[in-house]
Amino acid sequence: MDDQNSSNYSLSFSHPEQTASEQVANPLPRAVLRLNSHQLLDGQWHFAHDDADAGLTENWAQGHVYEHTAQWPGSVEEHLAQGRGHQGATGWHDKVVVWYEREFRRPDVAEPEARSLLQLTFGACGYETRVWLNGQLLKTIEGEEIHFGEYTSFSYELSADQLQPVNRLTVRIADNMDAETPRGKQESHVYKRGGIWYQTYTGAVRSVWLEAVERNRLRSRVGVISVVEDQLVRFNMTLRIHDAGDYTIRLQIFDPHTTDRTAPLASSDFPLHLEPGQWQQRLVLEVPGAELWSPEAPNRYRLVAQLIDRDGYPAQIETLFGLRKIEARGRYVYLNNEATYLDGILYQPGQATFKEMQRHMHAMKALGCNLVRVHIAGIDPRIYNLADELGLLLWVEVPSPHSSTPRSRENHRAELLRLVTLSETHPSIIIWSLYNEDWGAQDIATNPETRQYIMDTYHFMQIAYPQFLVVDNDGWHHISHIGRLKSDLLTAHLYTPDLTRWKELLDRLVGGEMTGTAAFPLVVGDPFFYRRQVPLIVSEWGGFGFPDYGGPQDAESRTNSILAFKQELRRRPIAGDVYTQATNIEDERNGLIDPQTGALSVPKGLLASPISC
């Protein structure tokens, strides 16, 4: 993403308290590039814990004396512990309200105000975030005074009349352990820390930055749906318009390995009239002779998209994309119309830094995996970019609530839409899970409303995002409606340290036994009869890091067990498997990869399917 600093805007940013060590390059956590410069507002911020939740009534946004400082990005838990003078403390057990504040100088923007404005973006922050500029409450581009969610970015547009020579930015973040909000594996009122449940890690968790953008522009989100048979690519574009008028969207596709921007591989103009607001537009472009994206050959192309106004001024974005097709047909998963066995591993990044996650991704590739299941967490989007580059398939999941209620389902759907809207550029993402092991859908077997919500969401994803496979509830309790599975994959979580029992479970699975195979029945709702009409995935297995569970006592024994269990998987008509797991995290000690260094504790290639298979 080095292109990020190539500039057709001239901005000058500074902050009197920023040290040289803070002025480090940090590619922005998104897939789409703008030909502008940006200013990170990371670094030391003023910080206060609002124990009594008095900051709103006492108007802290108009002025407040802050006792502490905190490093942004960072977690509320870290900042509370530092402020109280004891590292490692959990910090809160029910609800937390914290405030952050810093100043920044108004940048000089070369483009005239009639054409440009400043945009303030939070890479992720939450769960509940309010932002003030010089004491004035801001609204997101979507019109929110309060932004809900903690896994995806959100932006504010700053007009010239809001800016002063030196500006004060104030942020209030509130969170609690409400089981109805999407939490993933962070503890809540329902699931307490320990075992498979982890410490909360929330607040100012990703970068925040300023950049100059055009008033009328394409937003930094591009969806890509390719149809490999006819070499067509469908692009989902989001437009932000302030000035009504006639515009042209120009799409150009280039070979990413050449700097020649005069001879695109494909190009087309799309004239349209636009009114003020935010708009979605589907555009289709043929790419003759395009090479497909796959783990063996992660070919990508560069899309240059311009919104051209009536004066001929182009507001431009760029992104890399790949052409690929994923399909579940019969008992196989097909990638680009070729049956592909998914050699997967479960990945829980937890509180890993971006650098550590990069090491983990390379290590998982070295283990022989072609699939990484990013488990129940919102992850730094730069990891998606790396997966695109390395050729790693990704299975991603919506961070789940911990209770099943109408409100939890509303929160779940909102989180899904935020996540998928900002990640549909990536060819590496092939599977989405809506739920995992009934978390947030505990009544799936008994409540028709829960099942109906999941079915409706599955159908929505099929229509709106056909470039992904969708799993309704991973592990067990998949939904059948009139004998049709409402999941593209039939997945099972199977755990045993005993090889004989392992063979028995696999035989029961491929034999279509829906009860007595996993911890709970594999299918709920209407009767479902498995006849190899859907791919089987053992989406969790292993657990060999726990000696008290019966797992191996040393790395050599673990290696031998993994090889033996993997061979049994490949001897049966199963479409893929996901070993649990990549790294240790808190009490879960199943990792094959050192969390800090990325070093393997087992041989390279261990999780790759045997060549004979």
Helices and strands as residue ranges (DSSP letters): G 2-5, G 20-22, E 33-34, E 38-40, E 43-49, G 60-62, E 68-72, H 76-84, E 95-105, E 116-122, E 128-133, E 136-137, E 147-148, E 154-158, G 160-162, E 166-176, E 208-214, E 217-227, E 232-241, E 245-254, E 266-274, E 277-286, E 301-308, E 314-321, E 326-329, E 332-335, E 338-339, E 342-347, H 354-366, E 371-374, H 381-390, E 393-397, H 406-421, E 429-436, H 448-464, E 469-474, E 478-481, E 484-485, E 490-493, H 499-510, E 523-525, E 536-542, G 547-549, H 555-570, E 576-580
